C-alpha cells in the first residue's frame, strides 16, 4: 500500500546520495491517509495492493491524490464497492478538495452522492451531452433524473404504473 501511494515519489533517507527509501515515513503517511479516506480496518502499509478489495484499492488511489495535492482529480465511480464509512470518507475528500480550489471531475451514477459534492452537473446520454451547467442547489434529484432518463413526468408515471401492474 505505502509503495503504491508513493510510486515514483518515494521520500529518501539522509544522506540522500545513498538513495535509500524512507519506508518508515511512507508507512506512517499511508496509515494516516487510509484513516482519512475512511478505511477503518487496520491494513498494514506493507500489504500488497493485489490483496485488497476493489473499494480498498479505490481508497488508496484517492489517498494518493490527497497526499500529492493534485491540481485535477478525476474520480470515476469512486464510491462503487465501498462501505458506508469509506463512502463518507471519499465524499468528504471530494468536498474538501473542491472547497480548497482543486478541480474535480466526479463521474457517478449515484445521484445522491453527486448532489452531496458537486457545484455543477453535466448529464450525458449515449455519449452526448444532453444538459450542461445544472446547479444542484437550484434543482432536485427528481428533475435531474428526468434529464438523465429523457422521460417526461407522464412517461415516468406510466413506467411506474406499468411496473406495478407487471408485478401485480
C-alpha positions, 0 to 999 in steps of 0.5 A: 500500500505505502509503495503504491501511494508513493510510486515514483515519489518515494521520500529518501533517507539522509544522506540522500546520495545513498538513495535509500527509501524512507519506508518508515515515513511512507508507512506512517503517511499511508496509515494516516491517509487510509484513516482519512479516506475512511478505511477503518480496518487496520491494513498494514502499509506493507500489504500488497495492493493485489490483496485488497478489495476493489473499494480498498484499492479505490481508497488508496488511489484517492489517498494518493491524490490527497497526499500529492495535492493534485491540481485535477482529480478525476474520480470515476465511480469512486464510491462503487464497492465501498462501505458506508464509512469509506463512502463518507470518507471519499465524499468528504475528500471530494468536498474538501478538495473542491472547497480548497480550489482543486478541480474535480471531475466526479463521474457517478451514477449515484445521484445522491452522492453527486448532489452531496459534492458537486457545484455543477452537473453535466448529464450525458446520454449515449455519449452526448451531452444532453444538459450542461451547467445544472446547479444542484442547489437550484434543482432536485434529484427528481428533475435531474433524473428526468434529464438523465432518463429523457422521460417526461413526468407522464412517461415516468408515471406510466413506467411506474404504473406499468411496473406495478401492474407487471408485478401485480 
